[in-house]
Amino acid sequence: MAIIDLNKCNLCGACVSVCKFKAILLENPQEVTGDKTDLKGYKGVWVFAEQKKGKVQPVAYELLGQARELAASLGTDVSAVLLGEHLEEEIQELIWRGADKVYVVEKRELANFQDEPYTNILVGLIKKYKPEILLCGATSIGRSLISRVAVKLRVGLTADCTGLDIDPQRKILLQTRPAFGGNIMATIISPNYRPQMATVRHKVFAETVSDMKRKGKIIRENFDAPLLASRSKLLDIIEEIESTVNLAEADIIVSGGRGMNGPENFKTLEGLAKVLGAAVGASRAAVDSGWMPYSHQVGQTGRTVSPKIYIACGISGQIQHLVGMQSSKIIVAINKDPDAPIFKVATYGIVGDIFEIIPALTKKFKEVLKK
Ligand code: FAD
């Protein structure tokens, strides 16, 4: 007889298939977590439009583009949710960028993000209007907010997705993200509960362009004062001062890896970056070696970037690095190993020694760009 410690068992079901005596049976594994939602009542794809100082953040426009594709596959519409104060121009922009409807709650208490009121209001809107999908940026605000919303609604949440699609048969959201340290890409589904919720990192998808001919509906909502209350008090907002070009927004990034062989050689890389007006990135190997600060790390546990040009110098191209930069428009890889995996994603590959190639490129770019 199989003896199961019910205090430790999390009903994952892994023991069922490995038990050679077939002594374990897991009945209705999906029923154990509670009541299923009435799925048919949920329609539409929503994007939480994060704003800071009254300006919608670019990640919302990236998500609107993806939401339009998902909505087209489902035959439904796209809505944005905007919470804050004095948002008139931003509402219009959301429509021009792809929203068919914008749900707006304008209150002084919502001017800046606060966990409790934002959660209460988003939960209230979801309960009233029942979207089938909710997307949000995997930003500091998004991560804090959307996990609370998921817990309050008792629904699933897939964080940090790098791909979203619709299953053509079941019409459910396919949420793809790196798993097991980035060694596999896992596609996660939330078939039984609504909304299906996912966060996506900034720069994974391209922003939609503004189309001033688009028309949309604005739905203004009001909430009672208790829902706007917060137990925490916002004292001040202190901007992070970036000493270099902001990696996430840079058009050109020159990145160095373990092949740079030491912190002093990053100075050579900075020389190339300066000539190109580029930001300097680094692989985790270079950061872990203490050659560059963590704020420069590109990849799964660093920044996700999508510049026009990404130049990878002495970086092998492990999956954890690739997930952070593979949506760059042009990838130039410089590596002495012709079989390095980075060449599989590179637009242009240079096989050779970075210590010869970087100075040569710097010299040539200097000459050409002077003209
Ligand atoms: P290596 O893999 O050692 O590659 C060095 C490359 O330099 C080699 O291809 C070599 O041929 C080349 N080279 C050496 N000398 C020269 C030369 N003189 N000229 C030209 N080429 C040369 N990594 C990240 O980058 N970002 C992340 O966010 C990240 N997150 C991770 C999260 C988890 C959970 C795990 C497990 C790993 C993560 N990693 C991440 C680490 C990742 O798996 C790799 O170890 C790392 O990316 C390797 O860095 P690298 O390419 O610089 O070093």
Residues whose N, C-alpha, C, O or C-beta is under 5 A from the ligand:
A	BS01	FAD	G181 G257 R258 G259 A282 S283 R284 A285 A286 V298 G299 Q300 T301 G302 G314 I315 S316 G317 Q318 Q320 H321 I334 N335 K336 D337 A340 G352 D353 I354 F355
